[in-house]
């Protein structure tokens, strides 16, 4: 008999094993995430073996309750049985959320989530050469870092239609990113989260007021030797000229339907 439930302490090792088998993450990454978020884990089993799992992380959009689905995984021997659909339905039914957001791990999964009632989201993207950023950047000096949390700055910059994360969740996202070599650049007026691959610096989140962006660009250029830079931005950030691309998906659970939701920190 198939059982769907919130994960119990006795499920911990099975959850960790399934995560490692499906996503291949390091023990350090998995254990840090589970330490901070295990209470939000849902599992599906046949009584003897863990079949699938997901994390239904609570967040908000414009002050309304929302859920961010993360680490949705099905054991290889149980794939093709449509197990995840039931697990998602049960997890969402237990929340008071008005919408649910997910970042599909692969492009092919957007079609799967579309069949479950999810609609694709967009993110604004800007791409520039190092020379172009050098022309935009302005140097600055910071004697001492006095900001201890970035939740308030993030809220003011993004304004509306974004996934809200509190200070603890933001710090967890930073720690998880750093495990895989990403850099978190912190200033008194904002932060940037960046990673590098094949000569391209991916800035997955840049948080500061538009007038301070030239100073944060200076910090990014000092931290990276890449020749090209790619920024993910919200519709409320206007320093760069941007284009849109698909990034994430939303399922509306009530009549509340905000558009252009920015996913932001996604614990990728």
C-alpha positions in Angstrom: 0.0 0.0 0.0 1.4 3.4 -1.0 1.7 5.9 1.8 2.3 9.7 1.5 3.3 11.6 4.6 5.6 14.2 6.1 9.1 12.6 6.5 9.8 11.2 9.9 13.1 11.0 11.6 13.2 7.3 10.6 13.1 8.3 7.0 16.2 10.5 7.2 18.8 8.0 5.8 16.5 7.0 3.0 15.8 10.6 2.0 19.6 11.3 2.0 20.3 8.2 -0.1 17.5 9.0 -2.7 18.8 12.6 -2.9 22.4 11.4 -3.5 21.3 8.8 -6.1 19.1 11.2 -8.1 21.1 14.5 -7.9 24.6 13.4 -7.1 25.2 16.2 -4.6 27.9 16.0 -1.9 27.2 14.8 1.6 28.1 18.3 2.9 25.5 19.9 0.7 22.7 17.4 1.4 23.3 17.4 5.2 23.3 21.2 5.4 20.1 21.4 3.5 18.4 18.6 5.5 19.6 20.2 8.8 17.8 23.5 7.9 14.8 22.1 6.0 14.0 18.5 6.9 10.7 19.5 8.5 9.4 20.4 5.0 10.1 17.1 3.4 7.3 14.8 2.1 7.8 11.2 1.2 6.0 8.5 -0.7 6.7 4.8 0.1 5.3 1.3 -0.5 5.8 0.4 3.2 9.3 -1.0 2.7 11.1 1.4 0.3 11.2 5.1 -0.3 9.7 5.8 -3.8 9.7 9.5 -4.1 10.2 12.7 -2.1 10.0 16.5 -2.3 10.5 19.6 -0.1 7.6 22.0 0.1 9.4 25.1 1.4 7.2 27.9 2.7 7.6 31.4 1.3 5.5 34.4 0.3 4.7 36.4 -2.7 3.4 39.9 -2.0 2.6 38.8 1.6 0.5 35.9 0.4 1.4 32.3 1.4 3.3 30.4 -1.3 5.3 27.1 -1.6 8.6 26.5 -3.4 9.0 22.9 -4.4 12.6 21.7 -4.3 14.5 18.4 -4.7 11.5 16.5 -6.3 12.9 13.0 -6.9 11.6 9.6 -7.7 13.7 6.4 -7.3 14.7 5.0 -10.6 12.9 1.7 -10.1 9.6 3.6 -9.5 9.7 6.0 -12.4 6.9 6.0 -15.0 4.2 5.4 -12.4 3.1 9.0 -12.0 4.0 9.0 -8.3 5.2 12.6 -8.2 1.8 14.0 -9.2 0.2 12.5 -6.2 3.0 13.5 -3.9 2.8 17.1 -5.1 -1.0 17.2 -4.7 -0.8 15.9 -1.1 1.9 18.2 -0.1 0.2 21.3 -1.5 -3.2 20.3 0.0 -1.6 20.4 3.4 -0.5 24.0 3.0 -2.5 27.2 2.9 -0.6 28.4 -0.1 -2.2 30.4 -2.9 0.5 29.5 -5.4 3.4 27.1 -5.9 6.7 27.7 -7.7 9.2 25.1 -9.0 12.4 25.3 -10.9 12.6 22.2 -13.2 16.0 20.6 -13.1 15.9 20.0 -16.9 14.2 21.8 -19.8 12.3 18.6 -20.6 10.6 18.7 -17.3 8.7 21.9 -18.2 6.3 19.8 -20.3 5.8 17.5 -17.3 4.9 20.3 -15.0 2.7 21.8 -17.6 0.6 18.6 -17.5 0.3 19.2 -13.8 -1.1 22.7 -14.3 2.1 24.7 -14.0 2.7 27.8 -16.2 6.2 28.8 -17.3 7.8 31.9 -15.7 10.3 34.3 -17.2 13.4 35.9 -15.8 15.2 38.9 -17.2 18.7 38.3 -18.5 21.5 40.7 -19.3 24.8 39.6 -20.9 27.9 41.8 -21.2 31.6 41.5 -22.0 34.2 42.4 -19.5 35.1 45.5 -21.4 31.4 46.6 -21.3 31.2 46.2 -17.6 34.5 48.0 -17.0 32.9 51.0 -18.8 29.9 50.8 -16.4 31.7 50.1 -13.2 32.7 52.6 -10.5 35.3 51.9 -7.8 34.4 52.1 -4.2 36.0 51.5 -0.8 34.4 49.7 2.1 36.3 49.8 5.3 34.0 47.6 7.3 31.0 45.4 6.6 28.2 46.4 8.9 25.2 44.7 7.3 24.4 41.5 9.1 21.3 40.6 7.1 20.1 41.3 3.6 16.4 40.5 3.8 15.4 44.2 4.0 17.6 45.3 1.2 16.4 42.5 -1.0 12.7 43.4 -0.3 13.3 47.0 -1.2 15.1 46.2 -4.5 12.7 43.5 -5.8 9.6 45.4 -4.6 6.9 43.0 -5.6 6.1 39.7 -7.3 9.1 37.8 -5.9 9.7 34.8 -3.7 10.3 36.1 -0.2 13.1 34.6 1.8 13.9 35.5 5.4 17.4 36.2 6.7 18.0 32.6 7.8 16.9 31.3 4.4 19.1 33.8 2.5 22.1 32.8 4.6 21.4 29.1 4.0 21.3 29.7 0.2 24.6 31.5 0.5 26.2 28.6 2.4 24.8 26.0 -0.1 26.1 28.0 -3.0 29.6 28.3 -1.5 29.9 24.6 -1.0 30.1 24.3 -4.8 32.5 27.1 -5.2 30.2 30.0 -5.9 31.1 33.4 -4.5 29.0 35.7 -2.4 30.1 39.3 -2.6 28.7 41.3 0.3 28.6 45.1 0.6 26.8 47.5 2.8 24.4 48.3 0.0 23.7 44.8 -1.3 25.2 41.6 -2.5 25.9 39.4 -5.6 26.0 35.7 -6.0 28.2 34.4 -8.8 29.8 31.3 -10.2 32.2 30.8 -13.1 32.4 28.2 -15.9 34.1 28.1 -19.2 35.1 31.8 -19.1 31.5 33.0 -18.2 30.6 34.5 -14.9 27.0 33.7 -14.0 25.5 36.3 -11.6 22.5 34.4 -10.4 21.3 37.2 -8.1 22.4 40.8 -7.9 20.8 42.8 -5.1 21.3 46.6 -4.8 19.6 49.8 -5.8 20.1 50.7 -9.5 22.3 53.7 -8.5 24.6 51.4 -6.6 25.0 48.8 -9.3 28.1 50.4 -10.8 29.9 49.9 -7.5 28.8 46.3 -7.1 30.0 45.7 -10.7 33.4 46.9 -9.6 33.4 44.2 -6.9 32.3 41.5 -9.4 35.1 42.4 -11.8 37.6 42.3 -9.0 36.4 38.8 -7.9 36.2 37.3 -11.4 38.6 36.9 -14.3 35.9 35.9 -16.8 35.6 37.5 -20.1 31.8 37.4 -20.2 29.1 38.0 -17.6 25.5 36.9 -17.5 23.0 38.4 -15.0 19.6 37.1 -13.8 17.4 40.0 -12.8 13.9 40.8 -11.7 11.5 43.0 -13.8 12.0 45.7 -11.1 15.7 46.0 -11.8 16.4 48.5 -14.5 20.1 49.2 -14.7 20.7 46.8 -17.6 18.9 46.3 -20.8 17.5 42.8 -20.6 15.9 40.0 -22.6 13.5 37.3 -21.2 14.0 33.6 -21.0 12.1 30.8 -19.4 13.0 30.2 -15.7 10.8 28.3 -13.3 7.1 27.5 -13.3 4.1 28.5 -11.2 0.8 26.8 -10.3 -2.0 29.0 -9.1 -4.0 27.3 -6.3 -6.6 30.1 -5.8 -7.9 33.0 -7.8 -4.8 35.0 -6.9 -2.6 35.1 -10.0 0.3 37.6 -9.9 2.4 37.6 -13.1 6.1 37.7 -13.7 7.1 36.2 -10.4 10.8 36.4 -9.8 12.3 33.2 -8.4 15.6 34.6 -7.2 17.5 32.5 -4.8 16.5 29.0 -5.6 19.1 26.9 -3.8 20.2 25.3 -7.1 
